Amino acid sequence: MCSNDTKHVQTELSEDEYELFREFAMEHGLSVKEAGHEALIGWVERQQRADPNDRAFTVLDELEADSLPDRAQTDARGEDDLVDEWHGSDESFTLADDPSTQS
């Protein structure tokens, strides 16, 4: 069905891409046309929600590469804010949500 207020969009896929898309559409009970429409609309909606200027996307760019250590160098045993007191004891403990202790 074609009306004057609709536009057609066309793209190219490799044979493998097309088969993957066709199979995915069929698995979801959609025609290739329906799946293509949903994919395009979904992509536009996701792009509108993502703000490329959001700090979450730019914070790493702001860090200078040489300001980051090559690897983390911390030892929780010596960090007062991570451990109240540690005496090197090897006393065993069990986490409350450890599935192996549940019967």
One Martini backbone bead per residue (centre of mass of N, CA, C, O) as a GRO file, in nm:
protein
  103
    1MET     BB    1   0.094   0.037   0.025
    2CYS     BB    2   0.047   0.364  -0.121
    3SER     BB    3   0.121   0.696  -0.040
    4ASN     BB    4   0.186   1.039  -0.046
    5ASP     BB    5   0.298   1.026   0.277
    6THR     BB    6   0.521   0.833   0.173
    7LYS     BB    7   0.845   0.687   0.201
    8HIS     BB    8   1.131   0.553   0.053
    9VAL     BB    9   1.382   0.322   0.165
   10GLN     BB   10   1.727   0.248   0.082
   11THR     BB   11   1.954  -0.036   0.087
   12GLU     BB   12   2.259  -0.215   0.151
   13LEU     BB   13   2.344  -0.566   0.155
   14SER     BB   14   2.480  -0.828   0.222
   15GLU     BB   15   2.412  -1.150   0.213
   16ASP     BB   16   2.465  -1.199   0.517
   17GLU     BB   17   2.308  -0.959   0.629
   18TYR     BB   18   2.035  -1.035   0.505
   19GLU     BB   19   2.001  -1.313   0.636
   20LEU     BB   20   2.015  -1.217   0.925
   21PHE     BB   21   1.774  -1.020   0.905
   22ARG     BB   22   1.559  -1.218   0.799
   23GLU     BB   23   1.576  -1.421   1.035
   24PHE     BB   24   1.510  -1.221   1.259
   25ALA     BB   25   1.236  -1.138   1.155
   26MET     BB   26   1.105  -1.418   1.155
   27GLU     BB   27   1.149  -1.477   1.464
   28HIS     BB   28   0.953  -1.200   1.508
   29GLY     BB   29   0.712  -1.189   1.294
   30LEU     BB   30   0.851  -1.042   1.043
   31SER     BB   31   0.907  -0.859   0.796
   32VAL     BB   32   1.146  -0.695   0.636
   33LYS     BB   33   0.993  -0.429   0.628
   34GLU     BB   34   0.914  -0.414   0.928
   35ALA     BB   35   1.200  -0.441   1.044
   36GLY     BB   36   1.318  -0.194   0.904
   37HIS     BB   37   1.133   0.011   1.031
   38GLU     BB   38   1.202  -0.048   1.328
   39ALA     BB   39   1.506   0.003   1.302
   40LEU     BB   40   1.495   0.299   1.213
   41ILE     BB   41   1.326   0.416   1.443
   42GLY     BB   42   1.507   0.315   1.675
   43TRP     BB   43   1.762   0.467   1.591
   44VAL     BB   44   1.651   0.753   1.611
   45GLU     BB   45   1.567   0.740   1.910
   46ARG     BB   46   1.853   0.683   2.021
   47GLN     BB   47   1.989   0.940   1.906
   48GLN     BB   48   1.806   1.144   2.062
   49ARG     BB   49   1.898   1.046   2.354
   50ALA     BB   50   2.187   1.093   2.272
   51ASP     BB   51   2.440   1.300   2.413
   52PRO     BB   52   2.751   1.387   2.297
   53ASN     BB   53   2.792   1.608   2.548
   54ASP     BB   54   2.800   1.415   2.751
   55ARG     BB   55   3.018   1.342   3.000
   56ALA     BB   56   3.026   1.031   2.952
   57PHE     BB   57   3.166   1.085   2.655
   58THR     BB   58   3.416   1.304   2.751
   59VAL     BB   59   3.599   1.236   2.999
   60LEU     BB   60   3.830   1.070   2.861
   61ASP     BB   61   3.925   1.301   2.669
   62GLU     BB   62   4.020   1.492   2.914
   63LEU     BB   63   4.231   1.295   2.965
   64GLU     BB   64   4.548   1.233   3.007
   65ALA     BB   65   4.738   0.971   2.928
   66ASP     BB   66   4.976   1.039   3.148
   67SER     BB   67   4.769   1.044   3.408
   68LEU     BB   68   4.769   0.741   3.382
   69PRO     BB   69   4.825   0.450   3.494
   70ASP     BB   70   4.927   0.145   3.386
   71ARG     BB   71   4.846   0.045   3.683
   72ALA     BB   72   4.716  -0.061   3.951
   73GLN     BB   73   4.823   0.060   4.296
   74THR     BB   74   4.674  -0.138   4.532
   75ASP     BB   75   4.610  -0.209   4.891
   76ALA     BB   76   4.359  -0.285   5.100
   77ARG     BB   77   4.528  -0.334   5.363
   78GLY     BB   78   4.636  -0.012   5.351
   79GLU     BB   79   4.337   0.101   5.338
   80ASP     BB   80   4.145   0.274   5.557
   81ASP     BB   81   3.880   0.314   5.370
   82LEU     BB   82   3.851  -0.017   5.323
   83VAL     BB   83   3.987  -0.094   5.611
   84ASP     BB   84   3.976  -0.103   5.940
   85GLU     BB   85   4.107  -0.402   6.005
   86TRP     BB   86   4.427  -0.579   5.959
   87HIS     BB   87   4.621  -0.892   6.055
   88GLY     BB   88   4.657  -1.140   5.846
   89SER     BB   89   4.428  -1.317   5.857
   90ASP     BB   90   4.295  -1.656   5.750
   91GLU     BB   91   4.015  -1.641   5.816
   92SER     BB   92   3.729  -1.770   5.745
   93PHE     BB   93   3.460  -1.695   5.509
   94THR     BB   94   3.109  -1.608   5.438
   95LEU     BB   95   2.891  -1.515   5.226
   96ALA     BB   96   2.559  -1.451   5.242
   97ASP     BB   97   2.523  -1.515   4.907
   98ASP     BB   98   2.633  -1.799   4.906
   99PRO     BB   99   2.519  -2.076   4.729
  100SER     BB  100   2.686  -2.312   4.879
  101THR     BB  101   2.523  -2.259   5.170
  102GLN     BB  102   2.268  -2.346   5.043
  103SER     BB  103   1.972  -2.582   5.087
   0.00000   0.00000   0.00000
